[in-house]
Amino acid sequence: MTGEPELRRRIGTARRVVVKIGSSAITSFGGGIRRPQLDALADVCQARMAAGSDVFVVSSGAIGAGMSPLGMTTRPATLSAKQAAASVGQLELARAWGDSFSRYERVVGQVLLTAGDIGRRESAANAQRTLDRLRTLGAVPLVNENDTVATNEIRFGDNDRLAALVAHLISADALVLLSDVDALYDSDPRKGDATAVTMVSGAADLDGVVAGAGGALGTGGMASKLAAA
């Protein structure tokens, strides 16, 4: 079995990387997109690309980005309201990422997918070719779920799962699921003593681990990251 130091080295030198960024990292209830945080994440992705890696960004946040322009103060509960917020937010999000990467003279190409797209051989192959062509043209592929048309029956549920499927689709060397929590813990670190779990190599490493769901702005959380892995 490969040890933790070697696995970390491989991740650190991976040539093709998928990076998933959650809603809570780049959006807020009151102000829509948090540009300083988004710019900082773009800086990190650019540094990795400058070092020779291909980076594919899976960005959540469309609904959160659309809430402020529409005057929403709480995350919408109905599917139609979520899709309306996403239709506005997708434009806001793509513009923000485009502006941020333009500082490095990089173009962003948006790819919106549903679980149905990934589940059909022909559409999955088309998505794969699009992502690969964006890469060869030097653009930054920006992937998100197509919330404006996805129904409850065909939704990914969260972008952690989408990122895992994209990583498989493009044969990525590493998948990085970013979080506002600094590690996987065996219990909620905000509620008392909790031990960090630094490596999970199988189900036995998760014995006794209680993983939480996403926050108010997103649908992910540590539980969905474990499921995606």
WOTALIN-V557237 format. One line per field, one symbol per residue. burial: # if it has 16 or more other ideal C-beta (glycine too) atoms within 10 Angstrom, else .. Layout:
BEGIN
burial: ???
END
This chain:
BEGIN
burial: .............#..############...###..###.##..##.##...################...#..##.....#########.###.###.##....#.###########.....#..#...##.##...##########.#....##.##########.##.######.#....###..........#...........#.#..#..##########.#.
END
